[in-house]
Amino acid sequence: MSAMRRAAILRMASSAHEMDLDVMSGVLSRDEHERWHIGPHDLEEWLTAHANQELVLVLASLMDERPVKTRSCGTCGRDYTDVDCPYCRASRLRLRGHA
């Protein structure tokens, strides 16, 4: 996997963690009782706890070899590979007094 793609996935996970969302990472596997786990986390237990809720589930394989797309910012015109333009994001945070 490219370092840029891996870094983008880990930044996304970090952002979710900062929002106090459930984030699991690790190898997907089944135990001797045929229960799914992601690393040490029991996935079936987590899904049962969230039954009847509207959810967004994002799965990102760290072994995915697809290249990261480069985009151009519609505001400043710079190219970036992140979720949003890091330059404009930094400016927004600074202007709002968060940096």
N, C-alpha and C positions, 0 to 999 in steps of 0.2 A: 504494500500500500504506500502511496505517496505520502510524504511527510505533511504536505499541505492539506490533503484530505483528512488525514488523521487529526491534525491540529484543529481543523474546522469542526469535526465531529466532537472532539473533546471540549472546544469552546461552547458548542451548543449544549452539551451536557452540563458544563459549568454554569451557563446561564439558567438552565432549568433548575439546577441546585440552588442558585441564588434566589430563585422565585419560590423556594421551599417546596418544590415538586419532588415526587418520587423519581429517583434516578438509580438504575441498576446497571452494573457493568460486570462483565466476566464471560466465561465460556458457557454457551447454552448446552445443557446436558439433561439426561434423565437419570434418576436414581433407581435403586433396586425395586422400588414400588411403582415405577413408571411415572413418577411426578417430575414435571419440568422444573429446572433450576437455571438461573442466570448467576453464575458464580455461586456465592453462598446463599443467595436469595431464592426462596420458594416461590416460583412464578404463579403456580396454581393457588397458593394461599393469598397472594396479592390480588389476583383476579377475583377470587371469591369475596374478598373484603371490599371490592369495588363493584360488585354486581349491581345491576340496575342503575348505574351512573353513566352519564354521557362522557366518554373519554376520548382523548387523542393519544394514540400509541405510536411512538416513533422508534423504529428499529434501525440501527446503523451498524453494519458490519465493519470492523476495523481491518478486515481482510479484503475489502472492496477495492479493486484496482482501477475503477473508472477515474479519469482525470477530473480535476476540479475546474469548473468553468470560470473564466475570467469575465467579469462584467464591468461596464462603465457606469459611473455614478451620474445620474441625471442632474444632480445639483452642482457638483464641483468638476465633473468630467474625468476624475481619476479612475484608473482601473483598479479593481479589487477582487478578491476571491472569497471573501467572508460572506456572512448573511446580509450585512449591510455595509456601507462604506465606512471604514474605520476612521477616516479623517473627519467626515461629517458627524459621525457618532461622537467622537471626542469633542468636537466643537459644540454640539448640542449639550453634552454633559457639562462642559465648561461654562457655557452661557447660562445654564440652569443652576449653577453653583454646586455641582456634584463632584468637581475635580479640583 
